Amino acid sequence: MNPENDVQSSRNRLLVGGILIALLITGAFIWVYQVSQPKKVEFVRNSESLTVKTKAKTVAQFLQEQNEQVSSFDEVYPELDQKIKNGLKVTYTQKWQVEILEAGQQKVVTTNRKKVQAILADEQIVLGEFDRVHPSLSDEVSADGTIYITRVEKKIEEKEEQIPFNEVSRKDLLLAEGERKVIQEGQPGKALQQYEVVFENGVEKSRQLVGTKVIEPTQDRVVAIGALVTVSRGGASFTPRRVINNVTLTAYAAGAAHTGKDANHPAYAITASGKRAQEGRTVAVDPSVIPMGTWVYIEGIGYRRAEDTGGAVKGNKIDVYFENDQQARNFGMRRSKAVYVIGKNKPQ
């Protein structure tokens, strides 16, 4: 071997080794320098972005450096153990829990929203027209707060109900005072009642009548109230069944001038009722106004009995019987203020 060559080879190896060591030392210095220099990080906090210089080594350290108290509800990206490098984007969203009581049902949600409306929208909770929310949609709710939702439903319900009939009273001059007589029985009607019913969380809270449709009308119960009072006439007292005012009074006798029969006629002085006419008792009437056999009291004349009829005696007209034609002619025609219709028996 050539000693000179060995020496040269050793020198070369030493030179290469020195260069390598120098390179390693330089690289180490460069690495230490780079590591020790702050890195630029894009920090997005609750949707607000800013650029931050940091010497933190991990995302967790970076958030601590930013004085963020990360809870188990918060969202962090990337993971907390992710190494920090230049240009890294760290997204941090704070979240908290809010209780929602919907129609009595509890639901706990995690949210980064403060306004009630936004929280409900995130949870896809749709409110009806009449639903109530507390706090209101525009209000904010704090962490661990509660949103109360009352579900309100309004319905129109129809129900068929009976309508009670009314009682109507009428004065009746055919009845004695104080007497009552049912002229027409009452009949209840039917109506379709419409109610607005309000339910809160499924429970009925109110019911209000909003409309009525009559299906079958009522029929009034009509009661006659006696208006006749006891009167005293001709020394006797009686309660008339009826009082007829403005009655025309005429007179007749049994002779041919009035009846066409003379004293020899077998029906002379025989009335339509079959009884013999008697002055001071017999009168001819219209039976549709005063029934045959009825006693009456004629103001200015006295008690008479309806025993006869006549072709000219119609309506409110009475023909008074006299024994002879002259008396009948002398009576002429008069008007009575009142004729009291009494009944079958003469007052005593």
DAHU-V201783 format. One line per field, one symbol per residue. psi: psi as a letter, one per 30 degrees, with the letter a starting at -180 (. if undefined). A space follows every 50 residues. Layout:
psi->???
This chain:
psi->ljeeeeeeeeeeeeeeeeeeeeeeeeeeeeeeeeefkkkkkjjjjhgkkl kkklgkfleeeeeeeghkjklfflkkkalfgkkklkgkjkkjjkllkkkk jjhfkkkklklglekeeeeeeeghjkkleglkkkllefllklkglkkkkj jkkkljkkkklkjkllkkkkkjffklkfkkkjekkkklakkjkkkjkkkj hfkkeljkkflkjkejllkkjkkkkkfklklkkhglkljkflkklhkkkl lllflffefgkaffkfgkgklffflkkkkfeklkljffejkkgkkljjkf eaklkjflllefjkbikkjkkleleeeeeeebklkkekkjjdafkkk.
